[in-house]
Amino acid sequence: MGEFQNNLEKYAELAVKVGVNIQKGQVLVVNGSIENAEFIRLIVKKAYEAGAKEVRVNWKDDIVTKLKYIYAADEVFDNYPHYQAMERNELAEQGAAFLSIDSPNPDLLCEVDPKRISKSKKAAATALKRFQQLVQSDYMSWSIVGAATQAWADKVFPEVPPKDRVLKLWDVIFKTCRIDQEDPMQAWKIHNEQLHKAVHYLNKKKYQKLHFTAPGTDLMIGLPKRHVWCGAGSINSEGIEFMANLPTEEVFTVPQRDDVNGYVTSTKPLIYGGNVIEKFTLKFENGCIVDVTAEKGEALLKELINTDDGSQYLGEVALVPNDSPISHSNLLFYSTLFDENASNHLAIGSGYAFCVEGGKQMSQVELLRNGVNHSIVHVDFMIGSSEMNIDGITKDGQAEPIFRNGNWAIVF
């Protein structure tokens, strides 16, 4: 347990100093489960040691959440507390940093009416619209990190004795986040530099379209004229670097809202609203999702896609090689944070403002004019595999290989 405790402290320090990169005199807001109290307390300690002015913790409890969905009155799910939205907006606008601890319970709400989940998600997204705009323009520092819980570990490691599952999941989290290396923060600096080699290559190429092909997928995605590829480290409005996801293996940009055509099939489950959505196919015409089929969770997926007008379009396209540490683990994490970093993925809904030139300073109308989709939702789903090929289409219509058999066809 001595080694575990040492790794947990290093992980907390990484989340504070590399994830949100807390600054002296800054407020940190932490969102996490009561099951991760020990880890969250370490984060609070590390943040104060790094000079944070105040650390606020918003606790959640899966059992309380489930009881609410089962027993609360219907009208409860049509509303999100105004004071909570105002608090988030005010803290964000004042430059607070936000750290979310991801501990998914994939089957938590599997017995709940999908319409209740959809109404609750829509109410929260509507109330937090301003906050999400600040997040998606990198106005302030924000980050998401994973933390093991029994329910999550039970899902990932059903073949392991129950008493050993949580520690096994923590061990995998430590490895995928480079905590097992001698200097994790230096390791992340090197990793960030490597990802930016791909970013620089793609930004120089300025492909007009991307063509994805694989079993169950033949999808052409147009890219805005002013699109920008990003990856790993980000920079907030104060010029401070931060790492939005730990782990991260992706480079990403925005699709042209009205220029996505063809069909795409998921390769990993989508965890949404305490449910698992599996083996689904989406068909696109002129950017819009026109057909949906799923072997499991189809009703909830349709509710997601019908959240608003923008949820029928894509907001992100991300490239992740099959030859990545998370993919090499050969694990299905049932967590978007981890599974999206083992696979090429797309996102239903809103696009990131910083993925077009000058986007951070644009209004929603200007972003839409530049091809960036707007929605109150942003939900990633995985499409990559070892059988996927991707071609970049140049201005003169030539196809150049970007991915072959799930990996980069380019040497950086």
Secondary structure, 3 states (H helix, E strand, C coil): CHHHHHHHHHHHHHHHHHHCCCCCCCEEEEEEEHHHHHHHHHHHHHHHHCCCCEEEEEEECHHHHHHHHHHCCHHHHHCCCHHHHHHHHHHHHCCCEEEEEECCCCCCCCCCCHHHHHHHHHHHHHHCHHHHHHHHCCCCCEEEEECCCHHHHHHHCCCCCHHHHHHHHHHHHHHHCCCCCCCHHHHHHHHHHHHHHHHHHHHHHCCCEEEEEECCEEEEEECCCCECCEECEEECCCCCEEECEECCCCEEECCCCCCEEEEEECCCCEEECCEEEEEEEEEEECCEEEEEEEEECHHHHHHHHCCCHHHHCEEEEEECCCCCHHHHCCCCCCCHHHHHHHCCEEEEECCCHHHECCHHHCCHHHHHHCCCCCCCCEEEEECCCCCCEEEEECCCCCEEEEEECCEECCCC
